[in-house]
């Protein structure tokens, strides 16, 4: 740990010394076509650390707080108003860091990733999956309880590591994780079609998935590496925006995949990286393409991102309160980058 801190300090000093040189060859970024659509100011949401766009209603976002909070997810509208609270029974929020929404067999699900590990010393990590509630059937600001359809325990094949970026690749039937502090940042996968085997599932869970094991026979699954994509490009602003940006530039804090597996967005404290491929050949090939780097207005600690239903836009928010909700129009960003 001491060596890692020293490396970060030396890294910051070196970049400050060579700032002029960096300016001359800085990577082009885009900041047009980003608008603030809402503001999260609810007293229970002070550390938004995961975001997922609803697959039932196209004006609803789901989010959760960072580790140590209650095991709850919140439905909000795009303005930031809380529509519902879902308390997830039987689990803890050890260090929830990301969430995803996905559809299988026409049914909508939410995935919550308990994968944060700043010290890289956890013995287990967890993925929880719930059926997405239809908030239109609930009273405004209702609080309900749900039991996970899946509570999956896992470890990494090559040892503990910190992670804040998790997405679902439905096309390739994978849960995809991108390490944060590990160098190089590496992609890992858990098979989505096997994710329920260590947990008891209700009969309505997709029929093509294998039967669950009895509770006493649950095993810890192993997340296997897909490989290391190219490092996230760094820019001049990474070293003069804030100390946090300087120390952790290039470290991913959230991730989202489109339903068709053709697009991804990876978030850091200072930028969003938009990736696009022509065929859904998997997470590693997608994150190995050259990204469009999108700047956004300064946020306290940007740790939440999600595509909308058709991946034409994505949304960003932050820890802290109040926390703005930014909407990025992808087509407009790409059009402006061509000029």
N, C-alpha and C positions, 0 to 999 in steps of 0.2 A: 504493500500500500504506500509506504514512504517513497519507494522508487517511482511509483506511478505519479504521485504528486510532484516529485522533483522533475519528472519528464514533462508534465504539464506546465510547470513554471518555466522551465528552459524553453519550451516550445513557444510560450507567450512572449518571452524576452526576444527570442530570435526573430519572430515575426514583427515585433515592434521595431527592431533595429532595421529590418529590411522592408519597412512599409512602403517606401517610395518605389522600390523595385516591384513590389506586388501590385501597386497601383498601375504601373505601366503594362502589366500583363494580366490584369484581373479578368475574371470570367464574366461574360455578359449575362445580366439578369433582367427579368421583367417585373414591373410592378403595376402596370396598367390593368384595368378591368377587374379590380378588386373592390368590393363594396362592403361596408358594414351593414348587416341586415338586422342585427339584434344585439342584445346585451344581457348577460347572465348576472343577476344580482340577488338571487334567492339565497337566504342565509345558510341553507344546507349544502349549497354547491360553492365551495371555496377553492377546490383544487381539482378542477376538471382535467382528467387525465386519460380519458377514452371517449370516443365519439363514434356513433353509428347511425346512418340514415335509415329511417323506417322503410320497410318493404310493404307496409300496409297503407300508410298515409304519406303522401309526398310533401307534407309540410311539417313533419315531425322528426326530431332528432332524439336519439338516446345517448345518455352520457353517465359517467360515474366519477366519483372522487378518487384521489390517489390513496395509497396504502394507509391503513390505520383507521379509516373511516368505517361506517357501518357497511354491511354487505347489501348495498342498494344501488339500483340504477334508476335514472330519472328520465321521464319523457318531457321534452320541451318543444314549444313551437319555434319557428325561425326567429321570432322576436326575442326569445329567451324566457318566456313565461313557462312555469312548471305546469304540466298537464296531469302528471301522475307520478307516483313513487312506487317502485316494485322492490320489496324486501325479499331477498333470496335466502331461503331458509336452509340451515344445515351447513353453511359455508362461512368462511371468514374472509375479510378483505386484508390479507397479509400485505400485499403490495400490488394492487390492481393497476395495470399500466396501459391497457388498450382494450378495445372491443370492436367487434365486427357484426354486420348483419348479413344474412344470406338466405337463400331459398333452396329447398330440396323438396321435390314432389309437390310443388305448388304451395308449400307451407313455409312461413317466415320464422326465422330463428335469430337469436342474439347470442353472440359468443363473448364471454368476459375472460380476459387473460390475466391471471395472477402470476406474473412472471418477473416482476422487478426484483433486483438483487444487487444493490450498489456495492456490496462487499464480496460478491461472488462466493457466498458460503452457504446458500440454502441447500437443504437435503432433498427437497421436492418443489416442483412447480405445479400449477393447476390451471386447467381450462374448464370453465363452466358454460354450459349451453342451456338456454331456456327458450321456450316457445315465446315469440314476440306477442305481447298482449295487444289487443285492439283497443286503443285508448278512446275511440268513439263510443265504446260500450261501457265506459266507466264514467262516474261522476267527475266533474272538474276537480283537479287536485286530489283525486282519490289516492289512498295508500292501500296496496294489496300485497299479498304474500304468494310467492311461487317457489316450488321445489325444482331444482335443476333436473332437466332431462338427462344431462350428462355432467358428471364431475370427474374429470380425467386427471390423474396424477402422472407426472412424467419427469424425467431427467434428460440432460443432454449427453450424447454419446461421448463427448470429449470433456466432460466436467462442468461444474457450475459456471454460470455467466449472467451478466445483467442483460435484460431485454426490455424494450418499451414499445416494440413495433411488431404487431401480429395482424395477419390478414387471412381471409379464407379464399382459397383458389378452388372454386366449385368445379370448374372445368376439369382440373387435374386431381380433384378429390383430395386436397391437401390443406392442412392448417400450416401456414408459413410464418416463421419467426425470424426476425433480423436482429442479431446481437447489437449491443450498444457500445460498451467500453472495450469489448474484445477486439484485438487488432490482428489481422484485418477483420472488419465486420463481416459476419458470416450468416448465410441463410440456412435455416434448419426447417425440417418438415415433420409433421405428424400426419399419418394418413387419416383423412376425414372419414373414410368409410369404416375405419376401425376404432374411431375415437370413442364410441360408446361401449366397447367391450369391457372396460373395467368398471362399468356402472350399471345399475339397474335402470332400464328404460321402460316407459309405458308402451303399450302395444301400438299406439298410433305413430310412433317414430318410424321413419321411412322403411318400407318393407324390404328393400334390397340390401339393407345393412345387416350384418350378422347378429345372431342372438347374443345378449349380454351374458357375462359370466355371473355366477352367484357372488354375492357381496364378499364372502369369505375367501374367494379365489381371485380377488382383484390383484392385478400386477401393476407396477409402475412402468409405463411405456417409456420408450427411448426416442428422443428427437434426434434424427440423423441429419448430418450436414448435406446440403445441396451444393455448397461451394461458396466462394467469396466473390461477390460482384465487385466491379471497380469502385474505388473509394468515392464518396460523394464529393464533387468538386467544391473547393473552397473559394471564397471571394474576399476582396479587400474589406468589405463591410463586416466580415466575420471577426476581424481583429480590432475594429474600432467602434463597434456597436455597443458592446458591454464586455465586462470581464467574463461573464458566463459564455458569451459567444466565442470569445477568444480561447477559453479553456476547453470547450466542448464542441467547437465547430466540426461539422462532419459526422457528429454522433446522432443517430436517428432517434426520434422521440415518439413517432407514431407512423402508421402505414395503413393504406387502404388499397384494395384491388377492385377493379370493375368486375361485373358479373361474367362478362365474356372472356376474362383473362387476358385482355389486350392492353389494359392500362393499369398503371399503378401511380400512387403518389406517396412519397416518403417525406416526412416532416423532420426538420431540425429546429433549433431555437431561433434561427434566423431566416430560413428559407423553406419553400416547398419544392420538391423535385418531381417533375411530371415525366413519366415514362410511357412509351407507346411502342407496341410491336404489331406485326402484321398477322401473325398466327399465334394461337394460345399454346406456345411450346413450353410454358412453365415460368416459375418465378425467377430462376437464375438468368435465363435468356432475356426476360423482360427487364430486369434491373441491370443487365449488362449493356443495354442500349444507352445512347447519349441522352441525358435528361434535359428538359427545359427547366431552367432555374428561375423560380418565381419568388421575388421579395414580397413581404407583406409588412404592414405597419408594425411598429415595435410592440411586442407583447411581453407581459411579465415573464411567462414561461410557457411557450407554445408546446403543448404535448398532446393535442387531439386533432385528428383530421379524418374526414370521411367523404367519399364520393356520394353524389346523389344517385337516384335510381337508375339513370341511364349514363352515368359518368360524363355528363356534359358540364358539370360543375362539381366543385368540392367545397367543403366547409372546414374552417379552422377556428379553434378557440384555445383558451389558455387557462393555466392555474391562476389563482388570484381572484379577487372580487372587488368591483364588478369585472367581468371578463367579456370583451366584445366577441361577436360571432362574425367572421368574415366569409363572404361568398366569392369564389373565384370562377369566372366565366372562362372555361378552357379554350373554346374556339376563338374567343376574342384575344386571349393571351397569345395563342399560337399565331394568329393573324398579325398581331403587332410585332412579334418576334421575327417575322419574315421581312420586315421593312428596315 
